[in-house]
Structure formats: C-alpha cells, structure tokens
Amino acid sequence: MGEGEGPGIPRMADTDLLVGFLFALGSAVFFGLYMVPRKMAHGTPAQFAVGMISGVLVGVTLLQLAGGARLVASARQVVSGYLSGVLWAAGIALFSQAVSRMGLARATPIKNTTAVMGTILALVFAGETAEVHPALALLGSGLVVSAAVILGRMSCEDGAACSSGGSVRGVALSLGAAVAFASYAVPLKGLLRQGVPRTEAIFWIAQGAFVGSLVFFCRRWRELRAVAGCPACMTWAPLGGLVWLAGALCLAVGIEKTGISIAWSVGNLNTLVAVAVGTWVFREVHPGRHRLALALGLLSAAAGVICLGVSYGR
C-alpha cells in the first residue's frame, strides 16, 4: 500500500494499482480459457468438475512443496479455505453443466453477472467502502456485466442451444454459478488479510473444493469411477484445472493490490476471451451478423474498466 492520505485511510500507490490491474487482466485471460477443455472432453459434467478440481489440488500442492512451504495452518484459516473451496466447487459444478447445455459463449456472460454480486459482497462484507467509491465501483462492474449480456445474446440469436427448456435451465445454472463464484472471493480475501501466502490460500481452497465436489457428486459415484476409462477426462479436465490455477494466482495478486470490488470485476472480463474462443474456434456465433453487438460489448467493457480504475482511493 502507498503512503497514507486523508483521515487515516491508506491510498494505493499508482504502481500497486497498475500491477493489480495487470494481474486481474491476466486472470481474465486464464478464466476465459479454463472451460475450453470442457468442450474437448467427452465425459459428464460431474466427471469434468472432479477431474478439474483434482488438477487444481495436485498443481497447487506441487507449487507448495517446490517452494518449501509448510502445509499447516490455524483452524480459522483451514475453515476459511474450505468454505471458499466448497463455494467454488459449487460454482464449477453448476457452470460445467451450464456449458454443456448452452455452450461456452452464452453460459460465460450470464455466469459473469458475478461481477456485480462480488462487488456488492465486497462492499458490504469485506469492508471495502473505505477504499473505493461505491457508486463508481458498482457502475464499473455493471458495465462489465452489460458487456457480458450484450455479447452473450449473440449466440442465442445464432441458435446455439437456445431451446426454451435448455435455455431456462442453462440460465438458472449459470446464475447459480455466479452466486457461488461471487461468494467464494470473500473468504479468500479473509485468508489474504490474515497474511496467508497466495499459493497456501489456494491450497486450502483446493482441498475444500475437492471435498465439496465429492459431496456434490456422491450420487454419481459410478460416473466418477468411470473417469479412469475416459482418457479425454483424465487429460483435459486436469488441464482445465491448471489453467484455472494460473488465473486464481493472478486474481489473488489483483485482490491484494486493488481489493475484491475492482479485481473481481476486471477478472470477469474473461467474457471477452470466452466469447472470442466460442466464436472463432468453436463457431458458436457468426461474428459477421453481430458487428454492432461486438462494438457495443467492447465499448461497455472498456468503460467498465475505466470506472473501476478511477473508483479506487476515496
């Protein structure tokens, strides 16, 4: 943090703000890509979710051991980590099912309404009203969500998994994922505030996520046992987990430097990456038909980032 300004309220140095923004943008890239392996794997959502979370757990454990860190923590830290992990596992489980029903390009923007939810939770429960201008932060996150909605509508208009039944269930799953993803960031910030290193915090979160995923999918145990006979699941799902891990580490830096309300919203620009991949790689959307929507979505996203940038430092 920079030198104190105002009546006891620390003001962030410009360098810290820039670094936080850059890492938050990096998380947006990784979070926009981690569900791409879901399109490549042929297993069920339950198989992919557990395989992905396993990849996160293995990856972060190796990072911890390579860094010589002791895998111990206080009871409070373990509880916070497990709570965050269970919420994240719920988000992954719901989002994986949404991608199966709606496609990557449409499910991601709806899920990214988590930007506004995360900002509200940060302002109310994480005490960030002293660090940011709430109105500007909410406006910025709202513009990011608007970009997500504008871009997400394109795939529906192109007929990508938009039957009424599948669409309603897919939207419900995506919104449920949004709530879960917004909620898990609050215990994560609590861990970082307690001085827990980033990789160690994610280590406990990954443990909680693994336990949570087994609980969520306990009724599908036969499906999970069948993962061993699904080479695509064993390859693509853990790879998705490693991509998510890279995004989570970047996001943790962003949260430390700028707070949840800003980093979370910037990280949710992953809509741009997901829609680009869904459009030009998986052909879920025909870009030639949606030049105006693409332009409006990009402008809304850019305006949102600008609002978030100037909202810090009351």
C-alpha positions in Angstrom: 0.0 0.0 0.0 1.2 3.6 -0.6 1.5 6.5 1.7 -1.5 7.3 3.9 -3.8 10.0 2.6 -6.8 11.6 4.3 -8.0 10.8 7.8 -6.3 7.5 8.4 -7.3 6.0 5.1 -4.4 4.4 3.2 -4.3 5.3 -0.5 -2.8 2.9 -3.0 0.4 3.8 -4.9 -0.1 4.1 -8.6 2.4 1.2 -9.2 0.4 -1.1 -6.9 -2.8 -0.2 -8.7 -1.2 -0.8 -12.1 0.2 -4.2 -11.0 -3.1 -5.2 -9.5 -4.9 -4.3 -12.7 -2.4 -6.2 -14.9 -2.7 -9.3 -12.8 -6.5 -9.0 -12.8 -6.5 -8.8 -16.6 -4.2 -11.8 -16.6 -6.8 -13.7 -14.5 -9.4 -12.7 -17.1 -7.4 -14.4 -19.8 -7.0 -17.6 -17.9 -10.6 -17.7 -16.6 -11.8 -17.2 -20.1 -9.8 -20.3 -21.2 -10.2 -22.8 -18.4 -13.5 -24.1 -19.6 -12.2 -24.7 -23.1 -11.1 -28.2 -22.2 -14.7 -28.9 -21.2 -15.6 -28.6 -24.9 -12.8 -31.1 -25.7 -13.6 -33.7 -23.1 -16.4 -36.1 -23.7 -17.2 -37.0 -20.1 -20.1 -35.8 -18.0 -20.2 -32.5 -16.1 -19.6 -34.4 -12.8 -16.5 -36.2 -14.3 -15.1 -33.0 -15.6 -15.7 -31.0 -12.5 -14.0 -33.5 -10.2 -11.1 -34.0 -12.7 -10.6 -30.3 -12.9 -10.6 -29.7 -9.2 -8.2 -32.7 -8.8 -5.8 -30.9 -11.3 -6.0 -27.7 -9.2 -5.2 -29.7 -6.0 -2.3 -31.5 -7.5 -0.9 -28.4 -9.1 -1.1 -26.1 -6.1 0.3 -28.9 -3.8 3.4 -29.2 -6.1 3.8 -25.5 -6.0 3.7 -25.5 -2.2 6.2 -28.3 -1.9 8.5 -26.8 -4.5 8.5 -23.6 -2.5 9.4 -25.4 0.7 6.2 -24.2 2.4 4.8 -26.0 5.4 1.4 -27.3 4.8 0.0 -26.2 8.2 -2.5 -23.5 9.1 -4.6 -22.4 12.0 -8.1 -23.8 12.4 -9.6 -20.4 11.3 -7.6 -20.4 8.1 -8.5 -24.0 7.3 -12.2 -23.3 7.8 -12.0 -20.2 5.7 -10.2 -22.1 3.0 -12.6 -25.0 3.0 -15.6 -22.7 2.9 -14.2 -20.8 0.0 -13.4 -24.1 -1.7 -16.8 -25.6 -1.3 -18.4 -22.4 -2.7 -16.0 -22.6 -5.7 -16.7 -26.3 -6.2 -20.4 -25.5 -6.3 -19.7 -22.8 -8.9 -17.7 -25.2 -11.1 -20.3 -27.9 -10.8 -23.1 -25.5 -11.9 -21.0 -23.8 -14.6 -19.9 -27.1 -16.1 -23.5 -28.2 -16.5 -24.4 -24.8 -18.0 -21.6 -25.0 -20.6 -22.9 -28.5 -21.6 -26.5 -27.1 -22.1 -25.8 -23.6 -23.5 -22.3 -23.5 -25.0 -19.3 -21.6 -23.8 -20.1 -18.3 -25.5 -23.5 -18.0 -23.9 -23.0 -19.5 -20.5 -20.0 -17.4 -19.6 -21.6 -14.0 -19.9 -24.5 -15.0 -17.7 -22.2 -16.5 -15.2 -20.2 -13.3 -15.2 -23.0 -11.3 -13.6 -21.0 -12.4 -10.6 -19.0 -9.2 -11.1 -21.9 -7.1 -9.6 -22.6 -9.7 -7.0 -18.9 -9.8 -6.0 -18.7 -6.0 -5.8 -21.8 -5.8 -3.5 -20.4 -8.6 -1.3 -17.0 -6.9 -1.1 -18.5 -3.5 -0.2 -20.9 -5.0 2.4 -18.9 -7.9 4.0 -15.3 -7.2 3.1 -15.2 -3.6 4.3 -14.0 -2.0 1.1 -16.3 1.1 1.3 -13.3 2.9 2.9 -11.1 2.0 -0.1 -13.3 2.6 -3.2 -16.1 4.9 -4.3 -19.0 2.5 -4.1 -21.0 4.2 -6.9 -18.1 4.1 -9.4 -17.3 0.5 -8.4 -20.9 -0.6 -8.9 -21.1 1.4 -12.2 -17.9 -0.2 -13.5 -19.0 -3.7 -12.6 -22.4 -3.0 -14.1 -20.8 -2.0 -17.4 -18.7 -5.2 -17.3 -21.9 -7.2 -16.8 -23.6 -5.2 -19.6 -20.8 -6.2 -22.0 -21.3 -9.8 -20.9 -25.0 -9.7 -21.6 -24.6 -8.0 -25.0 -22.0 -10.5 -26.1 -23.9 -13.4 -24.7 -27.1 -12.6 -26.6 -25.2 -13.2 -29.9 -25.0 -17.0 -29.6 -28.7 -17.3 -28.7 -29.6 -15.3 -31.8 -27.5 -17.7 -33.8 -29.4 -20.7 -32.3 -26.7 -22.1 -30.0 -28.5 -24.3 -27.5 -31.5 -21.9 -27.2 -34.5 -24.1 -27.0 -36.8 -22.8 -24.2 -36.3 -25.7 -21.8 -32.5 -25.9 -22.2 -32.2 -22.1 -22.2 -34.1 -21.7 -18.9 -32.2 -24.5 -17.1 -28.9 -23.2 -18.5 -29.6 -19.6 -17.4 -30.6 -20.9 -13.9 -27.3 -23.0 -13.7 -25.2 -20.0 -14.9 -26.8 -17.7 -12.3 -26.3 -20.2 -9.6 -22.6 -20.4 -10.6 -22.5 -16.6 -10.5 -23.7 -16.5 -6.9 -21.2 -19.3 -5.8 -18.3 -17.6 -7.6 -19.0 -14.2 -6.1 -19.3 -15.7 -2.6 -16.1 -17.7 -2.6 -14.0 -14.5 -3.0 -14.9 -13.2 0.4 -13.3 -16.0 2.5 -10.4 -15.8 0.0 -9.8 -12.2 0.9 -10.1 -13.1 4.6 -7.2 -15.5 4.2 -5.1 -13.0 2.3 -5.8 -10.4 5.1 -4.5 -12.9 7.7 -1.2 -12.9 5.9 -1.6 -16.3 4.3 0.6 -16.6 1.1 -1.4 -16.8 -2.1 -0.4 -20.4 -3.0 -1.1 -21.6 0.5 -4.5 -19.9 0.5 -5.4 -21.7 -2.8 -4.0 -24.9 -1.4 -6.7 -24.9 1.4 -9.3 -23.7 -1.1 -8.4 -26.6 -3.4 -8.8 -29.1 -0.6 -12.2 -27.7 0.3 -13.2 -27.8 -3.4 -12.1 -31.4 -3.7 -14.1 -32.5 -0.7 -17.1 -30.4 -1.8 -17.1 -31.9 -5.3 -17.2 -35.4 -3.9 -20.1 -34.4 -1.7 -22.0 -32.7 -4.5 -21.5 -35.7 -6.8 -21.8 -38.5 -4.3 -24.9 -39.8 -6.0 -22.9 -40.1 -9.2 -20.2 -42.2 -7.8 -20.4 -44.7 -10.7 -19.8 -41.8 -13.2 -16.7 -40.7 -11.2 -15.3 -44.2 -11.1 -15.7 -44.3 -14.9 -13.2 -41.4 -15.3 -10.4 -44.0 -15.3 -11.8 -45.3 -18.6 -12.2 -41.9 -20.1 -8.7 -40.7 -21.4 -10.1 -37.4 -22.5 -11.5 -36.7 -19.0 -8.1 -37.6 -17.4 -6.3 -35.3 -19.8 -8.5 -32.3 -20.5 -10.1 -31.9 -17.1 -6.9 -31.6 -15.1 -5.5 -29.3 -17.8 -8.5 -27.0 -17.2 -7.7 -27.1 -13.5 -4.1 -25.9 -14.1 -5.4 -23.1 -16.3 -7.8 -22.1 -13.6 -5.0 -22.2 -11.0 -3.0 -19.7 -13.1 -6.0 -17.5 -13.1 -6.6 -17.8 -9.4 -3.0 -16.9 -8.6 -3.3 -13.8 -10.8 -6.6 -12.9 -9.2 -5.2 -13.3 -5.7 -2.5 -10.7 -6.6 -5.2 -8.4 -8.0 -7.3 -8.7 -4.8 -4.3 -7.9 -2.7 -3.4 -4.8 -4.7 -6.8 -3.5 -5.6 -9.5 -5.3 -3.5 -12.3 -7.6 -4.5 -14.6 -5.0 -5.8 -12.1 -3.9 -8.5 -10.1 -7.1 -9.2 -13.1 -9.3 -9.3 -14.9 -7.1 -11.9 -11.7 -6.8 -14.1 -11.2 -10.5 -13.9 -14.7 -11.0 -15.2 -13.7 -9.5 -18.5 -13.0 -13.2 -19.2 -16.2 -12.9 -21.2 -14.3 -11.3 -24.0 -11.9 -14.2 -24.1 -14.6 -16.9 -23.8 -16.8 -15.3 -26.5 -13.8 -14.9 -28.8 -13.0 -18.6 -28.4 -16.6 -19.6 -28.7 -17.0 -17.5 -31.8 -13.8 -18.1 -33.8 -12.7 -21.6 -32.5 -15.9 -23.4 -31.8 -18.1 -21.5 -34.3 -20.9 -21.0 -31.7 -21.5 -17.5 -33.0 -21.4 -15.9 -36.5 -19.5 -12.6 -36.0 -20.5 -11.1 -39.3 -24.1 -10.8 -38.1 -23.2 -9.1 -34.9 -20.7 -6.2 -35.7 -22.8 -3.7 -33.7 -23.1 -6.1 -30.7 -19.4 -6.7 -30.7 -18.6 -3.0 -30.8 -21.1 -2.2 -28.0 -19.8 -5.0 -25.9 -16.2 -3.9 -26.3 -17.1 -0.3 -25.5 -19.1 -1.3 -22.4 -16.2 -3.4 -21.2 -13.7 -0.7 -21.7 -15.9 1.9 -20.0 -16.3 -0.5 -17.1 -12.6 -1.0 -16.6 -12.1 2.8 -16.7 -14.7 3.3 -14.0 -13.1 0.6 -11.8 -9.7 2.2 -12.3 -10.8 5.6 -11.1 -13.0 4.3 -8.3 -10.1 3.4 -6.1 -8.9 5.8 -3.5 -11.6 7.8 -1.7 
